[in-house]
Amino acid sequence: MANISTSYLGLTLGSPLVASASPLSKKLENVVKLEEAGIGAIVVYSLFEEQIIHEQADRDHFLSRGSNAHPEAQAYFPDLGSYNLEPDRYLAHLSAIRKAVKLPVIGSLNGVTRGGWTEWARRIEETGVNALELNVYSIPTDPVVDGVSVENQVVDLVAEVVGKVGIPVSVKLSPFYSSIPHLVSRIGSAGAKGVVLFNRFLQPDLDPENLSVLSAAKLSDSSDLSLPLRWTAILSGRVAPQIALSGGVATGRDLLKALLAGAQVGQVASAILSQGSDVVGRMLTELGEWMDEQEYESVDQLRGSMSQKKVADPAAFERAQYMRALTSLDDRFV
Ligand SMILES: Cc1cc2nc3c(=O)[nH]c(=O)nc-3n(C[C@H](O)[C@H](O)[C@H](O)COP(=O)(O)O)c2cc1C
């Protein structure tokens, strides 16, 4: 049987399939089930910059009111338990997960601006997790802000977070940057050991009758794989950070494609949310069987063998492919 163990961000993983950040990790029992099913590592759902800032504001407000009324304002601290302590609960949950399983556990911090809230990276590290994933989901809407400023903001934030922790940091990106290769290499220079390609954008819809904006999140399927697959193939072997492919990994074959393109690991959320943790075993069996049939001995041996640098037709990932695809469509309709 092929060896499907691997490494990611310097951590040893039993398999190249990582559970990505999602509500799955809110219950300890789910994490244990995923470990039993063979998942290689788990990324815990995110703690958001907004949650931290909100909690900070609550504390400051409470303390300043207290300090005006009472000189011993510090005495109010024990009563803060009734306030929004979501960030503290998050840390407690990370510690509990770390203790409950043996596999690598990755905390997730979600935010975009530099500031005091990034101190929580250090607190997350103190829970004993093995790595930190930084999700920099943001939508630039201001016509005055140029692309370089948007990218500088990401790189500065990464450098700030990396400077606060000793554990490896990976950065989860959106696909909407003008030069993904340049940004990823800058993120590597800023100290990140990995990038997650890509964050799933929750696209809003419009309800014309009620004149309201709908923001229902949809789960993905294998048809969502092509975008991260292309960028993984293009970046693999060209940039320093390891690549975790996220988006549309729903079968063992999808995971195999991610690895062939050059991903260090594939991440999965939707397939587990919709099919349960058993899907992990099915995906890994499918991967192992294919490797046995094709006589690959290890994941490391097959990784990147279909990256842009290795395939016979590198233009297939670029503009030439666009021309070919359009021409083949034209042929069908003319
Ligand atoms: C319900 C739900 C909640 C999610 N929550 C988070 C989160 O807290 N942090 C994060 O970085 N990504 C979050 N994601 C994104 C997933 O980690 C993943 O990147 C995305 O769903 C694409 O992978 P998939 O195609 O396997 O679902 C969430 C996704 C879903 C469906």
The ligand as a MOL file (V3000), in Angstrom:
LIG
                    3D

  0  0  0     0  0            999 V3000
M  V30 BEGIN CTAB
M  V30 COUNTS 31 33 0 0 0
M  V30 BEGIN ATOM
M  V30 1 C -19.9940 26.9570 6.6700 0
M  V30 2 C -18.5750 27.3700 6.3920 0
M  V30 3 C -17.8490 28.0630 7.3520 0
M  V30 4 C -16.5260 28.4510 7.0970 0
M  V30 5 N -15.8300 29.1160 8.0610 0
M  V30 6 C -14.5370 29.4830 7.8020 0
M  V30 7 C -13.7480 30.1220 8.7980 0
M  V30 8 O -14.1830 30.3370 9.9390 0
M  V30 9 N -12.4860 30.4990 8.4630 0
M  V30 10 C -11.9450 30.2530 7.2230 0
M  V30 11 O -10.7760 30.5870 6.9830 0
M  V30 12 N -12.6570 29.6100 6.2710 0
M  V30 13 C -13.9270 29.2290 6.5300 0
M  V30 14 N -14.6370 28.5830 5.5630 0
M  V30 15 C -14.0180 28.3020 4.2470 0
M  V30 16 C -13.4710 26.8710 4.1990 0
M  V30 17 O -12.4160 26.7090 5.1360 0
M  V30 18 C -12.9310 26.5290 2.8060 0
M  V30 19 O -11.8090 27.3420 2.4990 0
M  V30 20 C -13.9700 26.6930 1.7090 0
M  V30 21 O -15.2400 26.2110 2.1040 0
M  V30 22 C -13.5440 25.9650 0.4330 0
M  V30 23 O -13.3500 24.5980 0.6850 0
M  V30 24 P -14.4600 23.4810 0.2960 0
M  V30 25 O -14.6630 23.5950 -1.1700 0
M  V30 26 O -13.8370 22.1820 0.6990 0
M  V30 27 O -15.6920 23.8130 1.0630 0
M  V30 28 C -15.9420 28.1700 5.8290 0
M  V30 29 C -16.6850 27.4440 4.8790 0
M  V30 30 C -17.9730 27.0390 5.1370 0
M  V30 31 C -18.7250 26.2660 4.0830 0
M  V30 END ATOM
M  V30 BEGIN BOND
M  V30 1 1 1 2
M  V30 2 1 2 3
M  V30 3 2 2 30
M  V30 4 2 3 4
M  V30 5 1 4 5
M  V30 6 1 4 28
M  V30 7 2 5 6
M  V30 8 1 6 7
M  V30 9 1 6 13
M  V30 10 2 7 8
M  V30 11 1 7 9
M  V30 12 1 9 10
M  V30 13 2 10 11
M  V30 14 1 10 12
M  V30 15 2 12 13
M  V30 16 1 13 14
M  V30 17 1 14 15
M  V30 18 1 14 28
M  V30 19 1 15 16
M  V30 20 1 16 17
M  V30 21 1 16 18
M  V30 22 1 18 19
M  V30 23 1 18 20
M  V30 24 1 20 21
M  V30 25 1 20 22
M  V30 26 1 22 23
M  V30 27 1 23 24
M  V30 28 2 24 25
M  V30 29 1 24 26
M  V30 30 1 24 27
M  V30 31 2 28 29
M  V30 32 1 29 30
M  V30 33 1 30 31
M  V30 END BOND
M  V30 END CTAB
M  END
